[in-house]
């Protein structure tokens, strides 16, 4: 019996998550992956033309404006990419009867308290990046009833620019470091995000809406850094001798950061049967790939 796999349009192919999605989505269907300049989320007409030509059954939007501090002075462009462009993709997908998968962030919440955020919590972004991502979530939900929006946080991996690779580099360059200890969340491996996405698509049975996609457990950036240094397989190359915790005030930034980035994954587990591993277990796996 023949089985025709769905056509999947992946927006983004060079980012931390999109690079992993190229591998995890391949068994599900024919993947067309495009990145800037072949696709420009600020060009609405170009986006519409692209979707109409490819005619995908599923659009996976893994592209975004993620320069959090720069967004404070560049909110218009940030909004064009994170909200307007995302909305156009959702709208054009809907016209084809296609579904859309999109990635959001814990920055849509106000970042206070200590309990994990749930999907029904009130949204109150702290900064321009959070505002534009929330606007994107709302635009997608309004344009396409067949949508999955995965909110992720503290994303890192074996490639690109991220906290893990920065800490490993600094451990070979500095004898002392200070790391923020009053922001708490779950470090989340980009590969786990991609694998969970593919699994959710494979198990998709009419569900729609926002889902948190967190690794199990939580820590501070300081705790994350300590774990990285301890698990470093080339620890002998480190010249680092002292790591000290500091408050966020020690690193003033243009954009206000949340102190609580914890998110509950219970809705994802209930609707899709997906639970991500503990962040420490994933960190061990990532480091083994370096």
N, C-alpha and C positions, 0 to 999 in steps of 0.2 A: 504494500500500500504506500503510495507516495505521500509525502508530508512537506508542505511548503512553509519554510521558515519565514517569519516576519522580517520586513525591512526596518532597520533601526538607523535613525540619524543621530549621531553623537556630535554634539556641539562642544568642541574642545578636544584636543588629543595630546597636548603637551603638558598639561597640569598634573599635579600630584594624583588627583582622583581620576581624571580622564585617561591618563596613561594606563592606569590599572584597569579601567573600564574596557579598553580596547581588548584586553585578554578575557575578562570575565563575561562580556556580552557576546563574544564570538560564537560560542556554542548555541546561542539562542536564535540567531538569525544573521542576515547579511548586514554588516555594519559599515556605514559610510561615516567616517570621522573627519571633521573639518575644524581648522583653527584659523585664527587671524593670520594673514589678511584674506584667506579664502572665504571666511565668514566674518561679518562685522555686525555685532549686536547693536551698534548705533545706526545702522542703515536699515530702516524698517522695510523699505521697498525691496532691497536686496534679500532680506530674510524671507519675505513673502514669496519672491520668485524662487528662491532656493527650495523651500519646503514644497511648493507646487510642482517643481521639476522632479524632485526625488520621490515624492509621494510615500513617505514612510508610514508604517503602522504604529511606530513608537518613536517619539523624540526624547532624547536624553540630553538635558542641558547641563553640562558640567563646566560651563564658562561663566566667569563673574569678574567684577571689579573688586579686588580683595585688599587693596592698599588702604588699610583702615585710617591711618593718620592723614594720608594724602587726600582721602575722601572729604575731609573737613573743609578743604579749600577747592575741591573739584566735585561737589555734590551733583551738579547738573550732568556731568559725564557719567558719574557713578550711577545715577538714577536711569540714565539712558540705557546703560548696559544691564544693570541688575533688575530693573523693573519694566521699562518700555520694551526693550528687546525680548525679555522673557515673556512678556504678555503677547507680543506678536507671534512668537513661536507657538504659544498655547492656542492662540486664536486660529492660526493657519492649520495646526494639527487637528483642531476641532472640526474645521471645515471638511477635512478628509476622513473624519471619524476615527482619527488616531489619538493615542494616549500620549501624555507628556510626563516625564520624570524630571524633577528639578531639585536642586540643593539649596537649602537655606541655612540659618545659623541661630545659635542661642542669643546672639546680639539683639534679637527682636524683643527680648525680655529686659527688665530693668536691672538685672544682675545683683539683686539684693537677697538677703536671707541665707538660709543654709539647706533647705530641702530641695530635692531635685525638681526641676520644672516639669510640668505635664502640659500636654498639648492644649488643654482647655484654659490654661492660665492667661490672664490679661497680658496683652503685649504693650510694651512701653520702651521703645528703643532709646539707648543712651547716646547714640552718635549718628553721624550721617550714613555710615556704612549700614548700621542696623535699620535706619529708616528706609533706605533704598531696598534692602533685602525684604523687609516687610511689605513694601509696596509691590515688589515682585511676586511675593506669595499671594497677595490679594488679587493682582492682575491675572495670574494663572488660574486661580480658583474661579474668578468671574468669567473667564474666557472659555474654559474647557472642563466639563464635568468629569472627564476621565484623567485625573491627575494624581500623582504621588509627589509630595513635597517632603524631602528628608532634611531635617535640621541636624547639622553636625557641628562639632566644635573641636578645637585644639588638634587640627589635622596635621599629620606629619607622615614621613615615609623615607624610603631609601634614596630618593632622588629629589631634585628641585631645591628650594630654599625653605628650610623649616627649623624648628627648635632642636630636633635631634642632631641634625648635621652641624648646626651652629655650635652646639655644646661640645660635640666631639672635636671640632676644629679649635675652639677656644681652650680646651683641655690640653692641647699641644702647643698653645701660644702663650698662656698666662699661668702664673703661679697662684693667683688668687682671683676668685670670682664672687660677685654678689648676685643673688637670684631672688626674684619676688616670691614671697611666701604667703601673701594674703589674697591671692586669686586661686580659686579652686575649681577643678573640672576633671574631665576624663580624657587623657591623651588618646587620640583615635587614629589608628593606622589607615592610610588611604586605601590599602588593599582590602581591609576589612569592609570599608564603605562600599567598594566596588563589588566585592563578593556578596554582600548583603543585598545590594541593588539588584544584581542578577538573580538572586534567589527569590526576591520579592516579585520581580517580573515573571519568573517562572511559575510562581504560586498565585499570581494576580487573579482574583476572582470577583471583580466588581468593586473592590475597596477603593476609596478615594479620600483624599485629604492630607493633613499634615501628620508626619510621623517623626519622632525623635530617633536618632540612630547613634546612640552612645556606646562606648565600650563599658564594660562592667567596672565598678570601683571608681575611685576618684583620688586626686592628690593635688598638691600645689605645684606651681612651676619649679619651686625649689625641690620638692620631693621628686618630681620628674627628672630634674637635672641630676640629683644624687643617684637615682636608679640608672641613668644613662652612664654616668662615670663608673659605677660599680660593675655594670655588665659589659663595658667596653672590652672586646676581645684583645685589643692591642693596648691594654692598660699600661704596659711598660713604656709606651711612647709618651704618656702624659707627663707634663711638667707641673700640672696642677697640684697644689698642696693644701689649699684652703678654699672651702665653699661656704659662704655665709648667707643666711636668710635676711631679706630686707622687705620693707613695705613698698607698696606701689608708689608712694610719694618720692621714693629715691629715684624713680625713673619717670619724671613728668613727660606727658605726651599730649599731642593736640586733641586726640580722641579719648574720651573717658572709657575705661575698660570695666567690664563687670567683675565683681568679686566672686559671684556665684555663677558658674557655668555648668553646674550639675544638671543633667537631664534624665528623666525616667524613660526607660525603653519598654515599659510594660504594654503600651498600646501596640507596638510593633510585634512583641511576643504573642499577644493575644490574637491579632489579626493575621499574622504571617508565620508564626512559630519560629521567629528569628530572634536569637539572643547573641550579642557579640561577646567574645571572650573578655576576661579581665585584662585591663590595659597592660599590666606587667607581663603577662604571658605573651601578648602581642609584641611588646617591646623586645623581648628575648628573640622572637622570631625575626623581627626586622633587622636586628643587629647581626644575626647570623647570615643575613643576605648581603651585608656590606663587604 
